Amino acid sequence: MHATTGGGLKDTLDPHFPVSYPDIARVRQLFEPLMRFNSAFEIENGLAEEVEHNADATEWTFRLRKDLRFHDGRPVRAADLKASMERMLNPKNPATQASDIAAIADLAGSKVLDGRTYRLKLTSPYAILDAVMAGYALGIVPEDFDLKHPIGTGPFKYDIFVPGQRSRFLKFDDYWDIKATFEELVILNFSDDAAKVNALLAGQVQSLDNLPTYLAGAIESQGANTLVSETGGWVPFTMRVDTKPFSDNRVRQAMRLIVDRQQIIDQAFNGFGRVANDLYGPFDPDYIGNDLPQRKPDIEKARSLLKSAGYEDLQVELVTSTGVGAGAVEAASLFVQQAKAAGVDVRLNKVDGGIFFGDQYLSWVFAQDFWSTRLYLPQAAASSLRASPYNETHFFNEQFAGLIKAAQREVDPARRRRLVQDAQRIEFDEGGYIIWGFQNQVDAYSSFVTGLEPAREQPVSAFRFNRVRPVMP
């Protein structure tokens, strides 16, 4: 059994629209993408045996592995890949990790070449499609996919799902990769950290994600194990740039100069993290966050910026939730205290995870969120463009958008690097994120199981529970 953080009545098993940690944990058991990231966050083949593109990256050819099977025993065919692409790239409702691809996909011109090969045609070049197709939320499904009876290719198959509470999955004996050892996997939702930890220590669950970091040493003294992964995950403060007071960039810059990043890492994450510089994608080879001047607390400059913007006595509400993940509420509480030094009155509004990720999600004026490790361009497409599915800051900049689109099309790595780095400079100067740190993911597991290993992408070995084995006496 696995204890996961957050979730609610809006929980889903949809392979292309997961939101919360429970959603992601479930989706990763049932479905798999064409490509995937290994534990070191390197792209490797998933369901695809071969991936090729033409000279200008307007045509991408995917060849499936041999002998892949769905949970109902049927072989995985190129026709299923075609149907999956049409579902993921539906321009009226694209998958959250493929929205920018949907805008340029020529589905009518794309075609099945043979039983295992499909060619996707694009109306404009897209040079990083392999990185996008490694997204965990782009799983391949059968041609007749039915969400009420979800069938995929993952190591476990669907059995029971109760939104906001629990789900059960059964071992898939015909899985193509590392077969699960356990006959079943149960995933339980927890909104309370103490209850989650108590369940682990009582032997009711064998693993949990997002262990409160202050408990890392305590659980080890009680016979459990911590799993620490250096990730590119981040828990930002999100400022809506289209809404006062954050529509004034001076206010955004002031807030970035208020935050004491090291203090939050030391106290909210108990040292399990690294200072960040308001840019995401630290494992991207083109990342420049470490090369730009590191933002540090500068209360006098923050006060000056707020005064010049007419917000000398600024009052704002900061929305937070335990559903955002371990350390989020603690980070928000610390920011409240830090802001007082600059004369900013931050009122903390702690809500249930189901409310946070409910109807008002992506509309909060000042809030938090969590993001897993991603490369820069896929992350920008997900969060920083006008059409991005998770543009929680409502950021839009014409020049930035042009650079991102140009970089997506550019097949030459050196030219793409320049475009990506120019885009980062704009987001550093004008963006709506306060990215104060990259978290070292801290999870926990029972002394009765083994097989989990640190993974840069997501919690608990990127939720690869097929690798968990019982400890033999």
Beta strands, then each sheet from edge to edge (+ up, - down):
strand 1: 2-5
strand 2: 35-37
strand 3: 43-45
strand 4: 48-53
strand 5: 59-64
strand 6: 111-114
strand 7: 117-121
strand 8: 156-162
strand 9: 166-171
strand 10: 184-190
strand 11: 207-208
strand 12: 225-234
strand 13: 237-239
strand 14: 273-275
strand 15: 315-320
strand 16: 345-350
strand 17: 366-368
strand 18: 433-434
strand 19: 437-445
strand 20: 449-450
strand 21: 469-470
sheet 1: 8+ 9- 10+ 1+ 11+ 19- 12+
sheet 2: 8+ 9- 10+ 1+ 11+ 19- 14+
sheet 3: 2+ 3-
sheet 4: 4+ 5- 7+ 6-
sheet 5: 17+ 13- 18+
sheet 6: 15+ 16+
sheet 7: 20+ 21-
end
